[in-house]
Amino acid sequence: MRLSSCCVLAFHDIQPDRLAELVDCIRPAQAISLTELVDRSKAGKSTAGLFAITVDDGVGETVKGLTQLFRERGWPATFYVATNYLDSKEGMGFQWWRNLMPFLPLRKIELTSGVIDLSRPGAIRDLSRKMEAMWHSQRIESYLPLTLELAEIAMRESGMGLDAIRPPEPITWDEVTQISRDDLIRFESHGVSHAAMSTLTDEELIFEMKYSRDLVSRHTGRLCRHLAYPFGSSRSIGPR
């Protein structure tokens, strides 16, 4: 495959061997850092046959496994971290939901917000689509309480502990600092709360951008130059 122009490869929670397989498919295209790709584009220089690798969220084992791969292959890469995930280690709403889905009871469930019927074929799939639409277009408080209430019900009925569906541990700030000593690897901003930015007030939006920028800079010892807005859709970023 030959690239006539540049591209950005955007990954999430992916295994190193799978990422390597995908990147190998676009050889002889060359991996360069995201900053270099942006700078070349802004300067009007050719970016043909070039690509940048980015990975969202900051899942600990994912970051560490991919960092080893990038060092072995000499591939520059950028990790986008949601700072509250690293600070709280509680996990994000969409992570809880994806881990919870296999344990949902296939019946009508009475919730504090009403009754949902998961007994019919395709009900969980339809609910998952509804949840995903909420991630992209509604505030966190509109879907996180529902997600956690469903998690409690599912775990109670399955007899399993909450740890069975707890999201994976994030990378730690100490590990971010250590990994950042390698010039191949960059950490940039994914916001603070991983909220859809289209749902934020002006004050909240400014806080998410500035606070995450400054925190990432402090732990990496480098300027934080890039933001990957959560969920990556036109609905999640909005016209602002």
TACORUR-V167613 format. One record per residue. N is the residue number from 1. RES is the residue in three letters. SS is DSSP state (h for helix, s for strand, l for the rest). NEAR is the number of other ideal C-beta (glycine too) atoms within 10 Angstrom. Layout:
N_RES_SS_NEAR ; N_RES_SS_NEAR
This chain:
1_MET_l_7 ; 2_ARG_l_9 ; 3_LEU_l_15 ; 4_SER_l_7 ; 5_SER_l_11 ; 6_CYS_l_18 ; 7_CYS_s_13 ; 8_VAL_s_13 ; 9_LEU_s_15 ; 10_ALA_s_14 ; 11_PHE_s_18 ; 12_HIS_l_12 ; 13_ASP_l_13 ; 14_ILE_l_15 ; 15_GLN_l_13 ; 16_PRO_h_17 ; 17_ASP_h_10 ; 18_ARG_h_10 ; 19_LEU_h_22 ; 20_ALA_h_17 ; 21_GLU_h_10 ; 22_LEU_h_13 ; 23_VAL_h_19 ; 24_ASP_h_9 ; 25_CYS_l_9 ; 26_ILE_l_16 ; 27_ARG_l_10 ; 28_PRO_l_8 ; 29_ALA_l_17 ; 30_GLN_s_11 ; 31_ALA_s_20 ; 32_ILE_l_18 ; 33_SER_l_18 ; 34_LEU_h_21 ; 35_THR_h_17 ; 36_GLU_h_14 ; 37_LEU_h_20 ; 38_VAL_h_16 ; 39_ASP_h_13 ; 40_ARG_h_15 ; 41_SER_h_14 ; 42_LYS_h_8 ; 43_ALA_l_7 ; 44_GLY_l_7 ; 45_LYS_l_11 ; 46_SER_l_10 ; 47_THR_l_19 ; 48_ALA_l_11 ; 49_GLY_l_14 ; 50_LEU_s_19 ; 51_PHE_s_20 ; 52_ALA_s_23 ; 53_ILE_s_24 ; 54_THR_s_18 ; 55_VAL_s_24 ; 56_ASP_s_21 ; 57_ASP_s_25 ; 58_GLY_l_25 ; 59_VAL_s_24 ; 60_GLY_h_15 ; 61_GLU_h_13 ; 62_THR_h_23 ; 63_VAL_h_23 ; 64_LYS_h_13 ; 65_GLY_h_16 ; 66_LEU_h_23 ; 67_THR_h_21 ; 68_GLN_h_11 ; 69_LEU_h_17 ; 70_PHE_h_24 ; 71_ARG_h_14 ; 72_GLU_h_10 ; 73_ARG_h_16 ; 74_GLY_l_8 ; 75_TRP_l_21 ; 76_PRO_l_19 ; 77_ALA_s_24 ; 78_THR_s_22 ; 79_PHE_s_28 ; 80_TYR_s_25 ; 81_VAL_s_30 ; 82_ALA_l_23 ; 83_THR_h_24 ; 84_ASN_h_21 ; 85_TYR_h_24 ; 86_LEU_h_21 ; 87_ASP_h_12 ; 88_SER_h_11 ; 89_LYS_l_14 ; 90_GLU_l_13 ; 91_GLY_l_18 ; 92_MET_l_22 ; 93_GLY_h_24 ; 94_PHE_h_20 ; 95_GLN_h_21 ; 96_TRP_h_21 ; 97_TRP_h_25 ; 98_ARG_h_15 ; 99_ASN_h_16 ; 100_LEU_h_20 ; 101_MET_h_16 ; 102_PRO_h_11 ; 103_PHE_h_16 ; 104_LEU_l_21 ; 105_PRO_l_15 ; 106_LEU_l_12 ; 107_ARG_l_11 ; 108_LYS_s_12 ; 109_ILE_s_18 ; 110_GLU_s_9 ; 111_LEU_s_12 ; 112_THR_l_7 ; 113_SER_l_9 ; 114_GLY_s_8 ; 115_VAL_s_8 ; 116_ILE_s_17 ; 117_ASP_s_11 ; 118_LEU_l_16 ; 119_SER_l_11 ; 120_ARG_l_10 ; 121_PRO_l_8 ; 122_GLY_l_9 ; 123_ALA_h_16 ; 124_ILE_h_15 ; 125_ARG_h_10 ; 126_ASP_h_12 ; 127_LEU_h_18 ; 128_SER_h_14 ; 129_ARG_h_11 ; 130_LYS_h_11 ; 131_MET_h_19 ; 132_GLU_h_16 ; 133_ALA_h_13 ; 134_MET_h_21 ; 135_TRP_h_24 ; 136_HIS_h_17 ; 137_SER_h_16 ; 138_GLN_l_15 ; 139_ARG_l_15 ; 140_ILE_h_17 ; 141_GLU_h_11 ; 142_SER_h_13 ; 143_TYR_l_20 ; 144_LEU_h_17 ; 145_PRO_h_14 ; 146_LEU_h_20 ; 147_THR_h_17 ; 148_LEU_h_15 ; 149_GLU_h_14 ; 150_LEU_h_23 ; 151_ALA_h_20 ; 152_GLU_h_11 ; 153_ILE_h_17 ; 154_ALA_h_20 ; 155_MET_h_17 ; 156_ARG_h_11 ; 157_GLU_h_13 ; 158_SER_h_14 ; 159_GLY_l_7 ; 160_MET_l_12 ; 161_GLY_l_9 ; 162_LEU_h_13 ; 163_ASP_h_7 ; 164_ALA_h_15 ; 165_ILE_l_21 ; 166_ARG_l_15 ; 167_PRO_l_19 ; 168_PRO_l_15 ; 169_GLU_l_14 ; 170_PRO_s_28 ; 171_ILE_l_22 ; 172_THR_l_15 ; 173_TRP_h_18 ; 174_ASP_h_9 ; 175_GLU_h_17 ; 176_VAL_h_21 ; 177_THR_h_14 ; 178_GLN_h_11 ; 179_ILE_h_20 ; 180_SER_l_17 ; 181_ARG_l_9 ; 182_ASP_l_12 ; 183_ASP_l_9 ; 184_LEU_l_15 ; 185_ILE_s_21 ; 186_ARG_s_24 ; 187_PHE_s_25 ; 188_GLU_s_23 ; 189_SER_s_25 ; 190_HIS_l_25 ; 191_GLY_l_26 ; 192_VAL_l_20 ; 193_SER_l_22 ; 194_HIS_l_26 ; 195_ALA_l_25 ; 196_ALA_l_23 ; 197_MET_h_20 ; 198_SER_h_20 ; 199_THR_h_20 ; 200_LEU_l_19 ; 201_THR_l_8 ; 202_ASP_h_8 ; 203_GLU_h_8 ; 204_GLU_h_15 ; 205_LEU_h_17 ; 206_ILE_h_11 ; 207_PHE_h_15 ; 208_GLU_h_25 ; 209_MET_h_18 ; 210_LYS_h_12 ; 211_TYR_h_15 ; 212_SER_h_23 ; 213_ARG_h_19 ; 214_ASP_h_13 ; 215_LEU_h_20 ; 216_VAL_h_28 ; 217_SER_h_16 ; 218_ARG_h_12 ; 219_HIS_h_20 ; 220_THR_h_20 ; 221_GLY_l_9 ; 222_ARG_l_15 ; 223_LEU_l_11 ; 224_CYS_l_20 ; 225_ARG_l_16 ; 226_HIS_l_18 ; 227_LEU_s_17 ; 228_ALA_l_22 ; 229_TYR_l_20 ; 230_PRO_l_25 ; 231_PHE_l_19 ; 232_GLY_l_12 ; 233_SER_l_16 ; 234_SER_h_9 ; 235_ARG_h_14 ; 236_SER_h_17 ; 237_ILE_h_15 ; 238_GLY_l_15 ; 239_PRO_l_5 ; 240_ARG_l_8
